[in-house]
Amino acid sequence: MDFTVENVCGFLIRSRLMTPEEMRNMYQRWQGDAKETAHQFNAFLKWMVQNHFVTEYQAGLLSKGHSDPNDYFLNQYKILDRLGRGRMAGVYKAQHTLGQIVAIKVLPPSKGKKQEFLARFEREAELALQLKHPNVVRSFQVGEARGLHYLVMEYLEGETLEEVLNRRKRLPHTEATRLIHQALTGLQHVNDRGMVHRDLKPANIMLVPAPAKGEPDNTLQATVKILDIGLGRMALEAGEVGEGNFELTSEGMLLGTPDYLAPEQARDARSIDIRADIYSLGCVFYHCLTGQPPFPEKNLLNQLVRHATETAKPVKTFNPQIPDGLQQVLNYMMAKQPDQRYPNPDRAAQALQVFLMADAPGARPLEESQEMSRYLHFLKTGEAAGAKPAAPSPKPAVAATPAPAPKPAPVSPPAPKPAPMPAVAVAPPKPAPAPTPAPSPTASGRKAPSAKAPAAPIPTAQGVAPPPGGPQFDVELVSADAIAAAPGLLPRSLRDFVLITYGIGIASFIGFILWIVSALSGEGGGE
């Protein structure tokens, strides 16, 4: 079906991406900017993206007629973009009603319906919420909406170490040492919480921020963030390792990436400990210094055998400027037997300390912007809103119903001669579902839409002329304030008063008639 600009204006209101007033202001601005091309559908979508009224992801949904709020919201989070699609989860960029930008991992519905898998997800999500370290991606909240289970995480703007190595091939030993030292510090925090990562590789190490345009292409200002600590590729068959020690990531039967896989992990992935992660990080270190993994091999079996039996070429073979001491550190990190390696990440980090540049910047503390401060305060005090607080709690809480999106950036004043607001032609709404608990108020003071609201029907009309009284609204799909403001509709309080008064009058009249009939019947009986 071909949609028009008027249809899209209706979709924006029905999806709750905009209020009627916001849509009216935006449409008037569009009329002033577009002039004679104001009817062009594709130009309108592109203009909205360029002026930050919607994102490209949202514009793509609008262009296909999606107007159900459930397509754009997960409880208090407005979906802005899709960041990736993993084997077992999708990752989205989203914005909380308080303004904080986050990343959300969503489990596929098919996985969420399996009780064993769901219980494991909730258990590991609770562990992930305990990770609070500058070198580990942070998790904020676990929730559920319409049967979709999700984990809210820190949104990072940067690039992965894999992307850096693809572009630069290898790094100076000063840069590589600094990055691996930070990664070891973050890995120690993971170890302190009784966890094992199991899939450390360049793709799971984010560098924040990426060099800005015009700045030197190096990593000296970057902070390392270890990614993918569970949930994204969690294997259904994976189990606990020891007491309080949980397997966090996996990939296929190997539960790891062959280029960086510890020998004991290839033999029995369930029996490994943090020393397998130290081996993997040693392989990453080797890759940074030499431009290739320690055992580059296309044949998987041959690669696993080499990890277990061969010694990697000395790093000086690739770069003579690398200090001899770094080779010794690598030898301990990549020892074939776990008991010959550093016992924990902290010991390996201490060994690298002497090779750090004296003026190398340290790890950046957790960001505490104004939006972040408000958001963290909400997580700590918002139990009524269904948020699982960042601090560990006995039982995970279920998130509340979706809140309306924050208002977009203020728009410029309308054109001197604004065109009339387009009519929103919609199909009749579906019958209302069974009553649900009252939604909690959001930061804006408006009630959040129900998480189980029926899908809004897609308009079938191409737009009609506005009725004589003013613009046409579908009163089932807009806020109470918008309904009260629409011409021709009584305010809710007055309408209720009229209906109640009318009902009382009818009841009194019927009672009076029954009294007369009873009295007449009594007189007749007396005769």
N, C-alpha and C positions, 0 to 999 in steps of 0.2 A: 504494500500500500504506500502511495506517495503522500507524505505529510507536508503541511504548510507551516509557515511561521506562526500562525494562530494556534495550530495544534501543539507546537512546541511550548508556547506560552501556557497552554493548559497543562501539559505534562509537568512543567516546572512547579506549578501550584500543587498538583495532585501528588507529586513525588515528595513534596515538602522541601525541595531544594530552595524554594523561594516562597515568601508570603505574597499575597495578592498585591500589596502595596509595593514591595520590592520589584515584583514583576512589572507593575505598571510603570515605575520609574525607569527600569531598564528598557522597556519597550519604547518609551518616549525618547530616550536617548538614542536608541537604535534608529528610530524614524528620522531624528535629526542628522545622524551620521550617514545613513544609507540613502536618504532621499528617494530617488526614483527606483532604486534597486532594493527597497525595503521588503519586497515580497519574495526575494530569493532565499530559499530554505538553507542551502549549503553555506551561503555567505553569512547568514544569520548565526549558524552554529560556529563558524570560524571566528566571527566577531566576538561572540560570547567567550570563547576560549582566550582570545587575545586580550580581552579586557578583564579576565579573571572572574567572570561570573560563574563559569563552570570549568571543570578540567576536561582534558581530551578524553579521558575515560568516561566521564559523565556524558559528554557530548555524543560519544559513540552509542551509549545506551539510549539517549534521547532520540537519536536519529533512527533507531529501530522501534520507537514507540513505547519504550519502557517507562511507565509512570507509577509503578508500585513503589512506595517508600522502602519496602523490604529489599529492593534492588540497590538502594543507595545508603542504607543505614544498618549498622549492627549495634543495637541498643544506643548508647550515648555517642557512638562513633559514626561519622560521615565518611564513607569510602571515597577516596580521591583518585586512586590509581591502583592498578594491579602491578606488583613488583616482580612476581615470578610464580611459576607453577611447579611445585616439587612432585616427587613420586607419591607422597602421601599427604600433601597439604598445599594450599595456595597462600600466597603472601600478598598483603595489600597495604598500601599507604592510606592512612586515615587521619581524621582530625576529631579530637574530643570536643564536646560542646564548650569547654573552657578554653579552647584554642590550641592545646598541645598536639603536635604532630607525632604520630606513633606508627609502628608497623604491626600488623595483625596477621598471625598465622591461623588459618582456618582449616580444621580437619574436614575431609569430605564426609558427607552425610552417611555414606555406606560404612565408614569406619566408626563414626560416632554411635551407630546403632548396635555395635558389638560391645557387650558389657565388659568383657575381659580387656579389650583394647581401650575402652573409655576409662576404665578404672586405672589402667597404667598411665594413660595420658594425664589424668588428674593428679596422680601421685608424682609423676615427673614434673608436671607444671608447678606443683607446690614446691618441689626442690628448686626449680629454676627461679622462683620468686625470691629465694634466699640469696641468690648471687648478686652481690652489690660491690663491684670493683671497677676501677677506671679502665681496666684492660679486658673486661668481659661484657658482652652485650647484656643490657639489663632487661629483665622482665617485670611488668607492672601489675598485670591483672589477668585473671582467667575468667571466662564467662561463657554464657550460652544464650543463643537467640534463635528461636524457631527451629530447634533441633540441631543448630550448628554450634559446635564447640570451638572455642578460639582462645589464643593466648596473645595478650597485648605486650608488645616489646618496644624497646628503644628504636627510634628511626634514625638511621645513620646516613649522612651524606659524605661519601668518599669513594674509594675504589679498593678492590680486593688486592692482596699481594699477587694473586695470579695475573690480574690485569697489568700490574706494574712490571712483572717479570716478562710477560708477553711483549710489552713495549720496550723495555730496557735490557732484556735478556739476563743480566746479572747486576748485582749491586756492589759498590765499594764495601770493604769489610767493616768500615765505620758505621755505615747505614745498616748493614745486615745484622751486626752485633747489637745495635740499639733496638732493632725491631724484635729480635729473638729474645733479648733480655726482658722486654715488656711482655711478650707472649708467655715466657716462663713465670713471670710474676702473676699474670692472670691465671695461668694453669695451676699455680700453687693454691690460689683461692678456690678453684674448682676442687682440688684435692682435699682442701680443708673441710669441704662440705660433703666428703665421702663419695665424690663422683669421679667418673672417668669419661673423657670425651670420646675417644675411639675413632675419630676421623679428622685429625689435624692435618691440614694441607693448605697450600696457598689460597685456594678458593674460600676457605673458612677463616681467613684472617683479613679483617677489614682495616684499612688505614684511613683515619679521619683527621683532618679533611684532606681531600686531594689537592695537589698544587693548583693555585689559581692561575688563570691565563696571564702569561707574562712573567710568572715567577719561575725560579730554577726548578727543573724536574728532578726533585729529590724527595726523600722521606724524612728529612731531619726535623720537620715540624709536625709530623704525623703521630697520632696516638693509635696504638694497636687495640683492636677489639676482636676477641675470639668469638666467632659466630657458631651457629648451628649446634648449640648445646642441647640436644634432644629434640623430640617432638616432630621436627621436620621430616626426618627419614627414620623414624622409630620402627623397628622391626617387630612384627606381631609375636614372633616366636622368641624374642630376646627375653631373658630373665634376669633376676637379681644376681649380683656377684658378691658373695660374702655377706656380712652383716652391715646393712645400711649403705652398701656400695652398689650403685645402680648404673647399668649400661645406658648411655645417653644418646648415642648416635649409631647408625648402622647403614650399610648399603649392600643389599644382596646377601649372599651367603658369606662373603668375606668380612662383612661388617667393617669396612674400611676401604681406603684407596690404595691399590697395589704399589704405586710409586713411593709411598711413605709408610708402608705397613711393617710393623714389628714382626719378627719371625714367629714369636709365640702367639701372636694374634691370628696369623694364618693357620696355625695348628688348632687352637681352641680359643675362640674369641670371648667365651664366657668366663674364662679363668684369669684374664689379664688384670693388671692394676695400673696405677698411674705411670709406671716405668715404660709401658708401651707407648703412652703419649709422649714421654721424653724422647723415645726413639724416633717417633714420627716427626717431632719438632726438630730433632737433629737432622733428619732428611730434608726438611724444609730449609734449615740453615745451610746445608750443603748446596741445595738448589740456588739459594740466593747468592752464594759465593762463587759458584762455578757456572751457572746458567743452565744446569740440567739436574735431574734427580740423580741420586747415587748409582742407581742401576737402571738406566734407560733400556727398556726391552719391550718389544711388541708382543712377544709370546708371554702370556700370563704365567704359565707354569715355570718357564725359565726365570722369570723375574722373581717369583717367590723363592725358588731355589737359590738364586744369587743373594737375596736378602739373608738367607739362613746360613750361607757357606762362604761367600766372598767378602773381601774387604774392599771398600770403595777406593778409587784412585785418590791419592793425596790432593788436597785442594790447591797446593802450590803448582801442581801440573797445569792448572788453568790460569792461575794468577800468582806469580812469584812474590808479589808484594804482601800477601797474606801472612801475618805473624805466625811463627811456629806454634805458639801457645794455643791459637785457635784450633789447630789440627788436634792437639791433645784434648781439648774440650769436646770436639766432635767425636773423637775416638771413644770417650766415655759415654757420650749421649747415644752413640750408635753401636755400642757393644752388642754382640750377638746374644749373650745371656743377660737376663734382667738383673741378676745379682752383681753383674760387673758394671752396671750403669750407676748414675747418680741415684740415690735412694728417693729423692723427691725433687720437684722443680726448683725449689728454693736453693738447694745446693748447686744446681747447674747455673742458676742466676748469679750466685756468689762467685762462681768460677769465671763468669763473663764480665764481672764488675770491673776488673783491672783493664779490660780492653775498651771500655766505654770512653768516649771523648769527655774531657774534663768539663767542657761547656755544653755538653749535650743536654737539650731540654728534657725534663722529667715527664712522667705521665700526667696528662691533664686531668684535673679533678672532674667529678660528675657535674654536668651542666646544671645550673640552678637559675635558669631564666625566670622571668615573671610568670610565664605560662606554665613552666615546669613546677614552680613553687605552688601555684594554685592547684595544679593537677595532683601533685603528691599529697597536698593537704586534703583534697577530695578523697583520694584513695584511703587515707588514714581515718577519715571521719565519715565516709559515705556509705556505711553499712546498709542504711535504709535504701540506698539506690542500687543495692545488689552488687557492689564492687567488692572483690576480694582484695583486702589490703596487701600492700607490698610486704609488710612484716608477717612472719609465719603465723598462721592461725590454725586451730584444731581441725576445722572443716572448711572446704572451699565453698564460697558463696556463689549463688547464681546471679548474674548481672541483670539489671532491670530492663524495662522496655525501652525501645529506641527513642532518643530525644531528637527534637528538630535541629536542623543544621544551624550553626552560627551564621549570623548575617554576613553577607559578602561586604567587601570594602565599599565605603560610601561612593555613590555615583555622583557624577557632575550634574549640575542643574539641567532640567529638561530644556528642549529647544523652545524658542519663543512661541511657536505655534504648534503645540504637540498634537499628534494625531490621536483619535479616540482609541481607547484600549480595545484590543481584539476580543471578540466573543470567545468564550471557552466552551466549545461544543463537546459534550461528553455523553457517553451511553449511561443508562440508568445503573446505579450501583447495585452490587449484589446484596442479598439479605445480610443483616448484621449478624455476626457470630454470637455465641453464648457469652454472657457477661464475664469479664475478666477483672482481676483486682485493680483498684484505682492506681494509675501510674503516679510515680513520685515526681515532684516538681523538679525542673532542671534549673541550671544556673540563670537562665533568662526569665524564669518565673512562669513560663508556659508549661502546660502539661505535656508529657512525652506521649507520642502516638503509641498505640498498642503494638507489641511485638508480633501479635497474631492477627493483625488486621487483614481482611481479605484483599486479594490482589485487585488493584484498580483496573477497570476495563479500559482498553485502548479506544480512543475516539474513532468513530466510523464516519463522522461528517467532516467535511473540509472547511468547516467554519461558516457561521451564519451571521447575519446582521444583528447588531445589539438591539434588544427590545427597547421600546420607547422609554422605559423607566431608567435605563442605565445598563451597565455590563451584566452579563449572564454568568452566574456561579453555579457550580455543583455543590450544594450546601453540605453534602455528606463528606466532602473531601477537602474542605478548607476549615480553618480554625473558627472558634466561636466568635472571636473578634471580627473576623472578616464577614461572618454571617450577619452580625449585628450591624455592620457598616453598609451592607448591601441594601439598595433602595427597594422598597416594597415589602420588607420583612419587619415584623414587630420585634422589638427587643425580647430576649428570652424571658426576663422577669415579668414584663407586661403580658406577654402571651400566656405564661403560666397562670397569672392572676385572672385573666379573662376566662380561661378554660375552667379553673377551679370555681369561680363565681357562677358560671353557666351550669356546672354540674350540681352545685348546691341548690340553685333555683329549680332545676328539673326534679331533683330528689324531693324538695319541699312540695312541689305541685303534685307529684304522685302520692305523697303521704296525705295531702289534703283530700284528694279524691277518694282514697281508701277509707278515710275517716267518715266521709259523708255516706259512702256505701254501707259501712258498718252500722252507722246510726239509723239509716233507713231500714236496714234488715232487722234491727232491734225493735223498732216501732211496729213493723209488720208482725213480728212474733207475738207482741203483746196483745194484739187484737184477736 
